[in-house]
Amino acid sequence: MKNALLLFLAMVVSVALYGQRTVSGTVTNAEGEPLIGANVTVVGEDGYGTITDFDGYYELRIPETADALQISYIGYKAMRVELGEKNEYNLMLDDSGVVMDEVVVVAYGEQSRRSLVSS
């Protein structure tokens, strides 16, 4: 019985991994600094995505049918990369030119505009 269960689990795992490949690389800005927490997703495929680590590195298992990756980060232009035969894509995001001067976050309750703005 144990052998049959192990054989069944091995077959399920092999079917789940069939038709996938791993892509990896780094995401940096124009100055070459790594972007921590940049979003890397597969275009047109729900459930396939990751974020970059402290060094801007990402690694993502994607289906063989995937055509492109979408990379985005707050304050930078989103980038779409068409996938080819290679498995490593080192990417550089351009500054979008959008400068955020102020951000006001209000959470856990309701506030009126009048109580937030003072002279």
N, CA, C and O atoms as CSV, one atom per row, in Angstrom:
chain,resi,resn,atom,element,x,y,z
A,1,MET,N,N,0.817,-1.195,0.000
A,1,MET,CA,C,0.000,0.000,0.000
A,1,MET,C,C,0.869,1.270,0.000
A,1,MET,O,O,0.577,2.238,-0.702
A,2,LYS,N,N,1.944,1.241,0.806
A,2,LYS,CA,C,2.835,2.405,0.864
A,2,LYS,C,C,3.502,2.647,-0.486
A,2,LYS,O,O,3.633,3.792,-0.920
A,3,ASN,N,N,3.921,1.572,-1.148
A,3,ASN,CA,C,4.574,1.710,-2.446
A,3,ASN,C,C,3.629,2.298,-3.480
A,3,ASN,O,O,4.043,3.118,-4.299
A,4,ALA,N,N,2.369,1.891,-3.452
A,4,ALA,CA,C,1.379,2.415,-4.390
A,4,ALA,C,C,1.143,3.900,-4.150
A,4,ALA,O,O,1.030,4.682,-5.094
A,5,LEU,N,N,1.070,4.281,-2.875
A,5,LEU,CA,C,0.883,5.690,-2.537
A,5,LEU,C,C,2.081,6.522,-2.972
A,5,LEU,O,O,1.902,7.612,-3.515
A,6,LEU,N,N,3.282,6.041,-2.751
A,6,LEU,CA,C,4.487,6.754,-3.183
A,6,LEU,C,C,4.547,6.878,-4.698
A,6,LEU,O,O,4.925,7.925,-5.222
A,7,LEU,N,N,4.178,5.824,-5.397
A,7,LEU,CA,C,4.159,5.863,-6.859
A,7,LEU,C,C,3.138,6.883,-7.358
A,7,LEU,O,O,3.412,7.627,-8.300
A,8,PHE,N,N,1.970,6.919,-6.733
A,8,PHE,CA,C,0.935,7.892,-7.109
A,8,PHE,C,C,1.413,9.322,-6.880
A,8,PHE,O,O,1.226,10.179,-7.744
A,9,LEU,N,N,2.026,9.592,-5.730
A,9,LEU,CA,C,2.538,10.935,-5.440
A,9,LEU,C,C,3.642,11.339,-6.416
A,9,LEU,O,O,3.698,12.494,-6.838
A,10,ALA,N,N,4.504,10.419,-6.773
A,10,ALA,CA,C,5.568,10.717,-7.736
A,10,ALA,C,C,4.979,11.065,-9.094
A,10,ALA,O,O,5.478,11.963,-9.772
A,11,MET,N,N,3.932,10.373,-9.495
A,11,MET,CA,C,3.289,10.659,-10.784
A,11,MET,C,C,2.613,12.022,-10.767
A,11,MET,O,O,2.689,12.760,-11.749
A,12,VAL,N,N,1.946,12.367,-9.657
A,12,VAL,CA,C,1.274,13.663,-9.557
A,12,VAL,C,C,2.293,14.798,-9.620
A,12,VAL,O,O,2.071,15.786,-10.320
A,13,VAL,N,N,3.389,14.671,-8.908
A,13,VAL,CA,C,4.421,15.707,-8.897
A,13,VAL,C,C,5.043,15.850,-10.280
A,13,VAL,O,O,5.271,16.972,-10.733
A,14,SER,N,N,5.321,14.749,-10.956
A,14,SER,CA,C,5.945,14.833,-12.279
A,14,SER,C,C,5.002,15.469,-13.293
A,14,SER,O,O,5.455,16.211,-14.165
A,15,VAL,N,N,3.698,15.196,-13.199
A,15,VAL,CA,C,2.731,15.816,-14.110
A,15,VAL,C,C,2.629,17.305,-13.826
A,15,VAL,O,O,2.512,18.106,-14.754
A,16,ALA,N,N,2.671,17.685,-12.553
A,16,ALA,CA,C,2.565,19.097,-12.189
A,16,ALA,C,C,3.767,19.894,-12.675
A,16,ALA,O,O,3.627,21.062,-13.035
A,17,LEU,N,N,4.945,19.281,-12.693
A,17,LEU,CA,C,6.153,19.985,-13.110
A,17,LEU,C,C,6.390,19.922,-14.613
A,17,LEU,O,O,7.210,20.673,-15.141
A,18,TYR,N,N,5.688,19.041,-15.304
A,18,TYR,CA,C,5.873,18.897,-16.741
A,18,TYR,C,C,5.410,20.172,-17.446
A,18,TYR,O,O,4.360,20.726,-17.116
A,19,GLY,N,N,6.178,20.622,-18.394
A,19,GLY,CA,C,5.783,21.792,-19.169
A,19,GLY,C,C,6.091,23.105,-18.489
A,19,GLY,O,O,5.501,24.128,-18.839
A,20,GLN,N,N,6.990,23.109,-17.534
A,20,GLN,CA,C,7.382,24.348,-16.888
A,20,GLN,C,C,8.881,24.540,-17.015
A,20,GLN,O,O,9.639,23.587,-17.196
A,21,ARG,N,N,9.290,25.796,-16.915
A,21,ARG,CA,C,10.715,26.111,-16.875
A,21,ARG,C,C,10.915,27.234,-15.869
A,21,ARG,O,O,9.955,27.884,-15.456
A,22,THR,N,N,12.140,27.456,-15.485
A,22,THR,CA,C,12.461,28.489,-14.511
A,22,THR,C,C,13.213,29.620,-15.187
A,22,THR,O,O,14.212,29.394,-15.869
A,23,VAL,N,N,12.722,30.850,-14.991
A,23,VAL,CA,C,13.443,32.034,-15.458
A,23,VAL,C,C,13.906,32.793,-14.223
A,23,VAL,O,O,13.257,32.763,-13.178
A,24,SER,N,N,15.037,33.474,-14.362
A,24,SER,CA,C,15.592,34.226,-13.238
A,24,SER,C,C,16.359,35.421,-13.774
A,24,SER,O,O,16.529,35.580,-14.983
A,25,GLY,N,N,16.816,36.255,-12.858
A,25,GLY,CA,C,17.612,37.418,-13.229
A,25,GLY,C,C,17.559,38.472,-12.149
A,25,GLY,O,O,17.141,38.199,-11.024
A,26,THR,N,N,17.983,39.685,-12.490
A,26,THR,CA,C,17.957,40.798,-11.557
A,26,THR,C,C,17.225,41.976,-12.180
A,26,THR,O,O,17.178,42.126,-13.401
A,27,VAL,N,N,16.657,42.805,-11.316
A,27,VAL,CA,C,15.983,44.036,-11.739
A,27,VAL,C,C,16.707,45.184,-11.059
A,27,VAL,O,O,16.828,45.219,-9.835
A,28,THR,N,N,17.192,46.132,-11.872
A,28,THR,CA,C,17.923,47.289,-11.352
A,28,THR,C,C,17.337,48.573,-11.914
A,28,THR,O,O,16.520,48.541,-12.834
A,29,ASN,N,N,17.761,49.710,-11.354
A,29,ASN,CA,C,17.390,51.003,-11.921
A,29,ASN,C,C,18.511,51.474,-12.852
A,29,ASN,O,O,19.474,50.744,-13.085
A,30,ALA,N,N,18.385,52.679,-13.377
A,30,ALA,CA,C,19.352,53.193,-14.354
A,30,ALA,C,C,20.755,53.342,-13.757
A,30,ALA,O,O,21.746,53.276,-14.485
A,31,GLU,N,N,20.845,53.540,-12.442
A,31,GLU,CA,C,22.146,53.678,-11.785
A,31,GLU,C,C,22.763,52.327,-11.428
A,31,GLU,O,O,23.871,52.273,-10.892
A,32,GLY,N,N,22.061,51.250,-11.718
A,32,GLY,CA,C,22.572,49.920,-11.427
A,32,GLY,C,C,22.263,49.413,-10.032
A,32,GLY,O,O,22.764,48.365,-9.625
A,33,GLU,N,N,21.436,50.154,-9.289
A,33,GLU,CA,C,21.072,49.735,-7.940
A,33,GLU,C,C,19.919,48.742,-8.014
A,33,GLU,O,O,18.997,48.935,-8.805
A,34,PRO,N,N,19.952,47.677,-7.201
A,34,PRO,CA,C,18.870,46.696,-7.251
A,34,PRO,C,C,17.558,47.283,-6.748
A,34,PRO,O,O,17.545,48.099,-5.827
A,35,LEU,N,N,16.462,46.865,-7.358
A,35,LEU,CA,C,15.133,47.293,-6.923
A,35,LEU,C,C,14.536,46.179,-6.067
A,35,LEU,O,O,14.225,45.094,-6.559
A,36,ILE,N,N,14.385,46.466,-4.797
A,36,ILE,CA,C,13.879,45.490,-3.843
A,36,ILE,C,C,12.354,45.498,-3.891
A,36,ILE,O,O,11.740,46.553,-3.735
A,37,GLY,N,N,11.745,44.353,-4.102
A,37,GLY,CA,C,10.291,44.241,-4.096
A,37,GLY,C,C,9.626,44.572,-5.417
A,37,GLY,O,O,8.425,44.840,-5.440
A,38,ALA,N,N,10.366,44.562,-6.525
A,38,ALA,CA,C,9.753,44.777,-7.835
A,38,ALA,C,C,8.884,43.563,-8.184
A,38,ALA,O,O,9.251,42.427,-7.884
A,39,ASN,N,N,7.742,43.805,-8.813
A,39,ASN,CA,C,6.818,42.734,-9.190
A,39,ASN,C,C,7.209,42.146,-10.534
A,39,ASN,O,O,7.422,42.879,-11.500
A,40,VAL,N,N,7.305,40.827,-10.598
A,40,VAL,CA,C,7.601,40.108,-11.837
A,40,VAL,C,C,6.470,39.104,-12.033
A,40,VAL,O,O,6.323,38.177,-11.236
A,41,THR,N,N,5.669,39.276,-13.085
A,41,THR,CA,C,4.536,38.400,-13.344
A,41,THR,C,C,4.547,37.927,-14.786
A,41,THR,O,O,5.163,38.549,-15.652
A,42,VAL,N,N,3.861,36.822,-15.035
A,42,VAL,CA,C,3.717,36.291,-16.383
A,42,VAL,C,C,2.479,36.929,-17.005
A,42,VAL,O,O,1.402,36.897,-16.410
A,43,VAL,N,N,2.622,37.501,-18.185
A,43,VAL,CA,C,1.520,38.157,-18.873
A,43,VAL,C,C,0.513,37.100,-19.322
A,43,VAL,O,O,0.873,36.122,-19.978
A,44,GLY,N,N,-0.750,37.309,-18.962
A,44,GLY,CA,C,-1.821,36.423,-19.395
A,44,GLY,C,C,-1.973,35.149,-18.591
A,44,GLY,O,O,-2.807,34.311,-18.934
A,45,GLU,N,N,-1.201,34.974,-17.542
A,45,GLU,CA,C,-1.284,33.767,-16.712
A,45,GLU,C,C,-1.500,34.187,-15.269
A,45,GLU,O,O,-0.618,34.795,-14.664
A,46,ASP,N,N,-2.646,33.875,-14.718
A,46,ASP,CA,C,-2.896,34.177,-13.308
A,46,ASP,C,C,-2.155,33.180,-12.426
A,46,ASP,O,O,-2.066,31.996,-12.751
A,47,GLY,N,N,-1.635,33.658,-11.331
A,47,GLY,CA,C,-0.993,32.780,-10.367
A,47,GLY,C,C,0.499,32.592,-10.563
A,47,GLY,O,O,1.130,31.880,-9.782
A,48,TYR,N,N,1.080,33.204,-11.578
A,48,TYR,CA,C,2.518,33.095,-11.805
A,48,TYR,C,C,3.145,34.461,-11.590
A,48,TYR,O,O,3.039,35.345,-12.440
A,49,GLY,N,N,3.798,34.627,-10.448
A,49,GLY,CA,C,4.437,35.891,-10.166
A,49,GLY,C,C,5.304,35.800,-8.932
A,49,GLY,O,O,5.188,34.867,-8.138
A,50,THR,N,N,6.178,36.784,-8.780
A,50,THR,CA,C,7.061,36.849,-7.625
A,50,THR,C,C,7.519,38.288,-7.448
A,50,THR,O,O,7.177,39.156,-8.251
A,51,ILE,N,N,8.292,38.541,-6.400
A,51,ILE,CA,C,8.919,39.843,-6.204
A,51,ILE,C,C,10.421,39.635,-6.055
A,51,ILE,O,O,10.884,38.544,-5.723
A,52,THR,N,N,11.168,40.701,-6.307
A,52,THR,CA,C,12.625,40.613,-6.203
A,52,THR,C,C,13.056,40.676,-4.747
A,52,THR,O,O,12.361,41.244,-3.904
A,53,ASP,N,N,14.213,40.085,-4.460
A,53,ASP,CA,C,14.726,40.066,-3.091
A,53,ASP,C,C,15.612,41.286,-2.834
A,53,ASP,O,O,15.580,42.255,-3.592
A,54,PHE,N,N,16.391,41.230,-1.776
A,54,PHE,CA,C,17.236,42.349,-1.354
A,54,PHE,C,C,18.267,42.734,-2.413
A,54,PHE,O,O,18.658,43.898,-2.499
A,55,ASP,N,N,18.709,41.774,-3.217
A,55,ASP,CA,C,19.695,42.033,-4.263
A,55,ASP,C,C,19.061,42.279,-5.628
A,55,ASP,O,O,19.773,42.350,-6.630
A,56,GLY,N,N,17.729,42.413,-5.687
A,56,GLY,CA,C,17.034,42.610,-6.949
A,56,GLY,C,C,16.876,41.324,-7.735
A,56,GLY,O,O,16.504,41.370,-8.908
A,57,TYR,N,N,17.146,40.178,-7.128
A,57,TYR,CA,C,17.112,38.884,-7.809
A,57,TYR,C,C,15.705,38.295,-7.747
A,57,TYR,O,O,15.014,38.420,-6.736
A,58,TYR,N,N,15.292,37.658,-8.830
A,58,TYR,CA,C,14.028,36.937,-8.861
A,58,TYR,C,C,14.249,35.580,-9.521
A,58,TYR,O,O,15.163,35.402,-10.325
A,59,GLU,N,N,13.394,34.632,-9.163
A,59,GLU,CA,C,13.385,33.315,-9.784
A,59,GLU,C,C,11.931,32.887,-9.848
A,59,GLU,O,O,11.219,32.946,-8.845
A,60,LEU,N,N,11.485,32.454,-11.022
A,60,LEU,CA,C,10.068,32.189,-11.239
A,60,LEU,C,C,9.881,30.980,-12.133
A,60,LEU,O,O,10.455,30.902,-13.219
A,61,ARG,N,N,9.066,30.028,-11.666
A,61,ARG,CA,C,8.692,28.873,-12.500
A,61,ARG,C,C,7.503,29.303,-13.344
A,61,ARG,O,O,6.493,29.770,-12.816
A,62,ILE,N,N,7.624,29.146,-14.647
A,62,ILE,CA,C,6.576,29.584,-15.565
A,62,ILE,C,C,6.195,28.438,-16.495
A,62,ILE,O,O,6.989,27.520,-16.700
A,63,PRO,N,N,4.985,28.480,-17.063
A,63,PRO,CA,C,4.610,27.449,-18.029
A,63,PRO,C,C,5.387,27.628,-19.334
A,63,PRO,O,O,5.787,28.741,-19.676
A,64,GLU,N,N,5.595,26.542,-20.050
A,64,GLU,CA,C,6.308,26.597,-21.334
A,64,GLU,C,C,5.592,27.492,-22.341
A,64,GLU,O,O,6.222,28.030,-23.252
A,65,THR,N,N,4.285,27.653,-22.182
A,65,THR,CA,C,3.499,28.450,-23.123
A,65,THR,C,C,3.577,29.951,-22.864
A,65,THR,O,O,3.025,30.737,-23.633
A,66,ALA,N,N,4.254,30.360,-21.792
A,66,ALA,CA,C,4.344,31.786,-21.449
A,66,ALA,C,C,5.091,32.550,-22.538
A,66,ALA,O,O,6.127,32.104,-23.031
A,67,ASP,N,N,4.543,33.715,-22.906
A,67,ASP,CA,C,5.126,34.537,-23.965
A,67,ASP,C,C,5.921,35.730,-23.457
A,67,ASP,O,O,6.899,36.134,-24.085
A,68,ALA,N,N,5.505,36.308,-22.307
A,68,ALA,CA,C,6.132,37.546,-21.853
A,68,ALA,C,C,6.055,37.689,-20.338
A,68,ALA,O,O,5.201,37.097,-19.679
A,69,LEU,N,N,6.978,38.495,-19.804
A,69,LEU,CA,C,6.979,38.874,-18.395
A,69,LEU,C,C,6.637,40.348,-18.284
A,69,LEU,O,O,6.985,41.142,-19.159
A,70,GLN,N,N,5.955,40.712,-17.209
A,70,GLN,CA,C,5.641,42.105,-16.899
A,70,GLN,C,C,6.384,42.447,-15.618
A,70,GLN,O,O,6.229,41.756,-14.611
A,71,ILE,N,N,7.194,43.511,-15.641
A,71,ILE,CA,C,7.952,43.934,-14.468
A,71,ILE,C,C,7.492,45.333,-14.097
A,71,ILE,O,O,7.439,46.216,-14.953
A,72,SER,N,N,7.158,45.546,-12.830
A,72,SER,CA,C,6.688,46.863,-12.406
A,72,SER,C,C,7.227,47.181,-11.009
A,72,SER,O,O,7.515,46.293,-10.206
A,73,TYR,N,N,7.349,48.481,-10.757
A,73,TYR,CA,C,7.832,48.971,-9.472
A,73,TYR,C,C,7.323,50.400,-9.318
A,73,TYR,O,O,7.295,51.157,-10.288
A,74,ILE,N,N,6.926,50.768,-8.119
A,74,ILE,CA,C,6.364,52.097,-7.885
A,74,ILE,C,C,7.381,53.173,-8.242
A,74,ILE,O,O,8.529,53.129,-7.799
A,75,GLY,N,N,6.946,54.147,-9.055
A,75,GLY,CA,C,7.812,55.249,-9.456
A,75,GLY,C,C,8.618,54.971,-10.712
A,75,GLY,O,O,9.397,55.822,-11.139
A,76,TYR,N,N,8.449,53.790,-11.321
A,76,TYR,CA,C,9.175,53.421,-12.538
A,76,TYR,C,C,8.193,52.975,-13.605
A,76,TYR,O,O,7.093,52.511,-13.302
A,77,LYS,N,N,8.603,53.122,-14.860
A,77,LYS,CA,C,7.775,52.653,-15.967
A,77,LYS,C,C,7.751,51.133,-15.973
A,77,LYS,O,O,8.787,50.484,-15.827
A,78,ALA,N,N,6.560,50.573,-16.142
A,78,ALA,CA,C,6.438,49.115,-16.230
A,78,ALA,C,C,7.091,48.648,-17.523
A,78,ALA,O,O,7.096,49.364,-18.524
A,79,MET,N,N,7.638,47.448,-17.489
A,79,MET,CA,C,8.353,46.903,-18.643
A,79,MET,C,C,7.763,45.545,-19.003
A,79,MET,O,O,7.453,44.735,-18.130
A,80,ARG,N,N,7.615,45.313,-20.289
A,80,ARG,CA,C,7.177,44.015,-20.789
A,80,ARG,C,C,8.332,43.402,-21.565
A,80,ARG,O,O,8.898,44.040,-22.452
A,81,VAL,N,N,8.682,42.158,-21.230
A,81,VAL,CA,C,9.805,41.473,-21.857
A,81,VAL,C,C,9.288,40.218,-22.540
A,81,VAL,O,O,8.698,39.347,-21.901
A,82,GLU,N,N,9.517,40.137,-23.856
A,82,GLU,CA,C,9.143,38.943,-24.602
A,82,GLU,C,C,10.123,37.829,-24.274
A,82,GLU,O,O,11.335,38.045,-24.285
A,83,LEU,N,N,9.613,36.645,-23.983
A,83,LEU,CA,C,10.456,35.519,-23.606
A,83,LEU,C,C,10.944,34.775,-24.836
A,83,LEU,O,O,10.205,34.579,-25.801
A,84,GLY,N,N,12.189,34.370,-24.782
A,84,GLY,CA,C,12.795,33.589,-25.857
A,84,GLY,C,C,13.281,32.256,-25.308
A,84,GLY,O,O,12.669,31.676,-24.411
A,85,GLU,N,N,14.370,31.791,-25.853
A,85,GLU,CA,C,14.926,30.503,-25.450
A,85,GLU,C,C,15.716,30.575,-24.149
A,85,GLU,O,O,15.808,29.584,-23.425
A,86,LYS,N,N,16.288,31.742,-23.846
A,86,LYS,CA,C,17.144,31.829,-22.660
A,86,LYS,C,C,16.301,31.855,-21.386
A,86,LYS,O,O,15.100,32.122,-21.427
A,87,ASN,N,N,16.943,31.576,-20.263
A,87,ASN,CA,C,16.256,31.500,-18.982
A,87,ASN,C,C,16.697,32.566,-17.989
A,87,ASN,O,O,16.214,32.587,-16.857
A,88,GLU,N,N,17.611,33.456,-18.395
A,88,GLU,CA,C,18.064,34.524,-17.507
A,88,GLU,C,C,17.819,35.871,-18.170
A,88,GLU,O,O,18.267,36.118,-19.289
A,89,TYR,N,N,17.099,36.741,-17.461
A,89,TYR,CA,C,16.755,38.062,-17.969
A,89,TYR,C,C,17.114,39.100,-16.914
A,89,TYR,O,O,16.420,39.233,-15.906
A,90,ASN,N,N,18.202,39.839,-17.146
A,90,ASN,CA,C,18.598,40.933,-16.272
A,90,ASN,C,C,18.002,42.200,-16.855
A,90,ASN,O,O,18.247,42.535,-18.014
A,91,LEU,N,N,17.213,42.907,-16.046
A,91,LEU,CA,C,16.401,44.009,-16.552
A,91,LEU,C,C,16.708,45.306,-15.830
A,91,LEU,O,O,17.083,45.312,-14.657
A,92,MET,N,N,16.541,46.420,-16.562
A,92,MET,CA,C,16.741,47.747,-15.998
A,92,MET,C,C,15.482,48.561,-16.235
A,92,MET,O,O,15.066,48.739,-17.380
A,93,LEU,N,N,14.866,49.060,-15.159
A,93,LEU,CA,C,13.662,49.868,-15.271
A,93,LEU,C,C,14.030,51.347,-15.335
A,93,LEU,O,O,14.939,51.805,-14.642
A,94,ASP,N,N,13.307,52.089,-16.179
A,94,ASP,CA,C,13.513,53.528,-16.319
A,94,ASP,C,C,12.625,54.285,-15.347
A,94,ASP,O,O,11.492,53.886,-15.075
A,95,ASP,N,N,13.160,55.384,-14.828
A,95,ASP,CA,C,12.392,56.269,-13.966
A,95,ASP,C,C,11.265,56.863,-14.794
A,95,ASP,O,O,11.493,57.322,-15.913
A,96,SER,N,N,10.064,56.859,-14.262
A,96,SER,CA,C,8.914,57.343,-15.027
A,96,SER,C,C,8.799,58.856,-15.019
A,96,SER,O,O,7.980,59.414,-15.749
A,97,GLY,N,N,9.593,59.522,-14.220
A,97,GLY,CA,C,9.511,60.969,-14.153
A,97,GLY,C,C,8.420,61.442,-13.206
A,97,GLY,O,O,8.257,62.647,-13.012
A,98,VAL,N,N,7.673,60.524,-12.613
A,98,VAL,CA,C,6.629,60.885,-11.672
A,98,VAL,C,C,7.260,61.014,-10.298
A,98,VAL,O,O,7.870,60.076,-9.787
A,99,VAL,N,N,7.104,62.183,-9.714
A,99,VAL,CA,C,7.648,62.412,-8.386
A,99,VAL,C,C,6.491,62.521,-7.404
A,99,VAL,O,O,5.575,63.321,-7.597
A,100,MET,N,N,6.536,61.733,-6.377
A,100,MET,CA,C,5.496,61.797,-5.354
A,100,MET,C,C,5.967,62.754,-4.269
A,100,MET,O,O,6.917,62.465,-3.541
A,101,ASP,N,N,5.291,63.901,-4.167
A,101,ASP,CA,C,5.656,64.884,-3.157
A,101,ASP,C,C,5.123,64.503,-1.787
A,101,ASP,O,O,5.833,64.593,-0.786
A,102,GLU,N,N,3.861,64.074,-1.750
A,102,GLU,CA,C,3.216,63.807,-0.491
A,102,GLU,C,C,2.289,62.625,-0.617
A,102,GLU,O,O,1.625,62.449,-1.638
A,103,VAL,N,N,2.244,61.826,0.405
A,103,VAL,CA,C,1.298,60.727,0.467
A,103,VAL,C,C,0.647,60.762,1.831
A,103,VAL,O,O,1.336,60.802,2.850
A,104,VAL,N,N,-0.681,60.747,1.861
A,104,VAL,CA,C,-1.420,60.725,3.113
A,104,VAL,C,C,-2.163,59.398,3.183
A,104,VAL,O,O,-2.951,59.066,2.297
A,105,VAL,N,N,-1.904,58.648,4.241
A,105,VAL,CA,C,-2.563,57.370,4.434
A,105,VAL,C,C,-3.431,57.457,5.679
A,105,VAL,O,O,-2.956,57.795,6.763
A,106,VAL,N,N,-4.705,57.148,5.505
A,106,VAL,CA,C,-5.638,57.126,6.620
A,106,VAL,C,C,-6.213,55.727,6.682
A,106,VAL,O,O,-6.754,55.223,5.698
A,107,ALA,N,N,-6.092,55.100,7.847
A,107,ALA,CA,C,-6.578,53.725,7.964
A,107,ALA,C,C,-7.345,53.552,9.265
A,107,ALA,O,O,-7.191,54.336,10.202
A,108,TYR,N,N,-8.166,52.523,9.308
A,108,TYR,CA,C,-8.925,52.153,10.496
A,108,TYR,C,C,-9.821,53.283,10.980
A,108,TYR,O,O,-9.717,53.727,12.124
A,109,GLY,N,N,-10.680,53.734,10.118
A,109,GLY,CA,C,-11.650,54.728,10.542
A,109,GLY,C,C,-11.966,55.691,9.420
A,109,GLY,O,O,-11.369,55.652,8.345
A,110,GLU,N,N,-12.910,56.544,9.698
A,110,GLU,CA,C,-13.297,57.545,8.719
A,110,GLU,C,C,-12.823,58.909,9.191
A,110,GLU,O,O,-12.901,59.235,10.375
A,111,GLN,N,N,-12.332,59.698,8.245
A,111,GLN,CA,C,-11.884,61.047,8.537
A,111,GLN,C,C,-12.489,61.975,7.490
A,111,GLN,O,O,-12.622,61.615,6.321
A,112,SER,N,N,-12.843,63.149,7.923
A,112,SER,CA,C,-13.312,64.137,6.952
A,112,SER,C,C,-12.117,64.937,6.471
A,112,SER,O,O,-11.102,65.034,7.161
A,113,ARG,N,N,-12.240,65.502,5.298
A,113,ARG,CA,C,-11.157,66.302,4.736
A,113,ARG,C,C,-10.822,67.468,5.668
A,113,ARG,O,O,-9.658,67.832,5.835
A,114,ARG,N,N,-11.849,68.035,6.262
A,114,ARG,CA,C,-11.669,69.191,7.120
A,114,ARG,C,C,-10.780,68.859,8.325
A,114,ARG,O,O,-9.975,69.690,8.745
A,115,SER,N,N,-10.921,67.656,8.881
A,115,SER,CA,C,-10.108,67.314,10.049
A,115,SER,C,C,-8.675,66.948,9.669
A,115,SER,O,O,-7.801,66.950,10.536
A,116,LEU,N,N,-8.407,66.632,8.397
A,116,LEU,CA,C,-7.061,66.287,7.954
A,116,LEU,C,C,-6.240,67.513,7.552
A,116,LEU,O,O,-5.018,67.519,7.701
A,117,VAL,N,N,-6.907,68.543,7.048
A,117,VAL,CA,C,-6.211,69.729,6.546
A,117,VAL,C,C,-6.242,70.812,7.612
A,117,VAL,O,O,-7.296,71.123,8.167
A,118,SER,N,N,-5.094,71.375,7.887
A,118,SER,CA,C,-5.037,72.461,8.855
A,118,SER,C,C,-4.239,73.612,8.260
A,118,SER,O,O,-3.480,73.436,7.307
A,119,SER,N,N,-4.423,74.775,8.832
A,119,SER,CA,C,-3.702,75.939,8.317
A,119,SER,C,C,-2.480,76.261,9.119
A,119,SER,O,O,-1.770,77.217,8.806
